[in-house]
Amino acid sequence: DAEKAVLGALLTNGSNMGAVVDTVTSILKSEDFYRDAHRIIYDAILEIVHANKTADFITVGEELDRRKRLDAVGGLAYITSLANESVSYNVEEHAKIISEKAQLRRLIDAGNKIVGMTYAGEDE
């Protein structure tokens, strides 16, 4: 899954972290992630990186624990499992997939709102 691959790449790129973060943040916003847990993890990674620290499983786990959000994402075991999904050489394509799917979800939501407004207007 593209979301796991992007998060895994962000968590496993140590010395190349800056380039990976720059690539991903130029394409994605946290609300582009479908799963709430992935949004929470992504925000924690960015917070750590913006504090000029290295984001890895330990630092992200600590940050989420500090925020009382570690259990909400599935615990340290889930964060660690993201390493298995990491494919950093293709992170840009994976980020684009997430962005495109987020745009489609927004279009579906807009369409559903229009349909709802149409039904609501039938009673008048």
N, C-alpha and C positions, 0 to 999 in steps of 0.2 A: 504494500500500500504506500502510495506516494508520501502521505503525511508522516508515516513512520520512517521512511527513508530520509526525508529532509531532517527530521529531528535527530535521527541517528547520525547523520553527517555532521550536524552542528555539534553533537556531543563527542565526536571522535576525531576531530580535526586539529587538535592541539596547536601546533606551530602554524598551521594554515588557517586558523580560526577566523582571522580578520577577513580574508578573501571570501571564505564561505559565507560568513555573516553578511558581508556587503552584497554578495550575489543574491542571497535569499531575501534580505530586507528590501532590495530594490524591486522585488516581485511580489512579496507577500506581506499582508497585515495579519495580526493574530486572528481577526474575525474571519479570515479566509479558511481557517481550519474547521472542518466539520465537527470533529469530536471536541467536547469541552476540555477533556484532559489534555489534548494536544495544544489547545490554546493556552492553557495554564502553563504547560511545560515551555512552550515557545516564549511566552512573556518572561518566565524566570530566566531562560537562557539569555534573552536580550538584556534584562536587568543586570545580570552578572557581567556580560560583555561590556555594557556601557559603563560599568564601574571599573573597567580596565583589568578584569580578572578573567581567568580561563574557565569556560563553562565545560564541565565534564559531569559524569554521573554523580560524583560525590558533592561537588559544589551546587549542582542543581537540586539534588536531594536535600542538602542543607538549607538552601534558599526556600524550597517548598515547605520544609518542616518549620522553618521560621515563620512562614506565612500561614501555617496551619492548613496547608493544601496538599501535603504529601499523600495522605490517604485518598483524597479526591481523584488523584491521577493513577491510582493503583499501586502506590508505594514505590520503594526503591527498586523492587524486583522488576516492575514495569519499565522504569527509566533505564535500568540496566539492559533489559531485553531489546531496547531500541538499537543497541550496537549491532545486533544480528541483522537489522534492516538497513544498515548504513551502506550506501553506495555513493561516496562523495564525488566521484568523477562525473556523475550525471545529476548532481543536485539541482542545477539550473532547470533542466527539463522536468524534474519532479516538482519543483516549485511552480513551474508554469502549469502543470497539470492541476495542482491544488487551486491555483488562481482561476483557471478556466472553470473548474467545477464549482467554485464559489460564485462566480458570475452567473452560471446556470442556475444555481440555487436562488440567487437574488431575483432572476427573471421569473422563476417559478413562483416565488413568494409574491412578486408584483402581479403576476397573472391571477393568482388565487385571490388577492385583494380586490382586483377588478371584478372578478366573478362574484365575490361576496357583496361588493357595492351594487352590482347589477341586480342580484337577488333582493337586496335590501330595498332597492328602488322600485321593485315590482309591486309593493304594497301600497304605493302612493297613488 
